[in-house]
């Protein structure tokens, strides 16, 4: 039951923050000078973006992440929490697998943080910070899990 409440809360936060992100990102339609730099998905679908109707819904999320990072940050945090909670549930019977899960997660977040090194927008800076903190958290959890396992082995 305790996992159900946590999942429900995280999914609700993800849904609400997604709606707010989509709304905030709709400002891309009013800023055509940003289309070459921010309409990544539209350029992949349509080639050059010439009109508002060429803008993809996914580009709203990119624009919001670059210029209004509060709700996109909440999305990333809730997704990260859902992934971590899933890992805890799936690997709760194996400390070794739990340690590996946290190690892989720390590498994943570390790579994402590295990709955002030297960001040019506020959102890039915020996301680099979030991914860096998540990297550190998962490193600590991995070390703690492996140490807990080794301490248990020593005392037995």
C-alpha positions, -999 to +999 in steps of 0.1 A: +000+000+000+029+024+008+042+020-027+008+026-043+005+060-026+040+069-037+033+058-073+000+077-073+016+108-060+045+107-084+022+100-114-001+128-104+028+152-101+041+141-135+007+146-151+001+180-136+036+192-143+033+179-179+002+199-185+018+231-171+049+225-191+029+220-223+011+253-216+042+273-208+060+258-239+032+270-261+049+304-260+072+291-288+044+298-312+047+335-304+085+336-309+094+327-345+130+338-339+134+308-316+121+282-341+155+274-357+171+268-322+142+252-303+118+235-327+140+204-328+111+179-334+094+200-359+125+203-380+129+165-380+093+161-391+088+190-415+122+201-424+123+239-421+097+254-398+079+282-416+045+286-399+030+281-365+011+250-378+045+234-384+053+234-347+051+200-330+036+196-296+069+181-284+086+214-291+065+230-265+083+208-239+117+218-254+109+255-252+096+252-217+126+233-206+149+260-220+131+291-208+107+281-180+123+252-163+102+249-131+075+224-144+099+205-167+121+201-136+092+187-117+086+163-146+122+151-145+122+147-107+089+127-108+102+105-136+134+099-116+114+091-085+092+066-104+123+049-118+140+047-084+108+034-068+104+008-095+140-003-089+135-005-052+104-027-057+120-049-084+153-054-067+143-053-030+153-090-025+188-086-039+212-061-024+237-068-052+212-061-079+200-030-060+236-017-059+241-023-096+208-005-103+219+026-084+254+024-101+238+022-135+214+051-126+243+072-114+261+067-147+230+075-167+224+107-148+261+116-149+261+112-187+230+135-189+247+160-167+278+159-188+258+164-220+245+197-205+279+210-195+282+247-203+245+253-209+234+285-227+200+288-212+185+290-177+168+256-182+200+240-193+217+252-161+188+239-140+187+205-157+225+201-153+221+208-116+192+183-112+211+156-131+243+163-111+223+160-078+206+128-090+241+114-099+254+121-064+223+106-047+226+074-067+263+071-060+256+075-023+228+049-025+251+025-045+279+028-020+256+025+010+240-006-005+273-023-012+287-013+022+256-026+039+259-059+021+296-062+030+290-053+066+263-080+068+287-105+053+315-096+078+292-099+108+278-133+098 
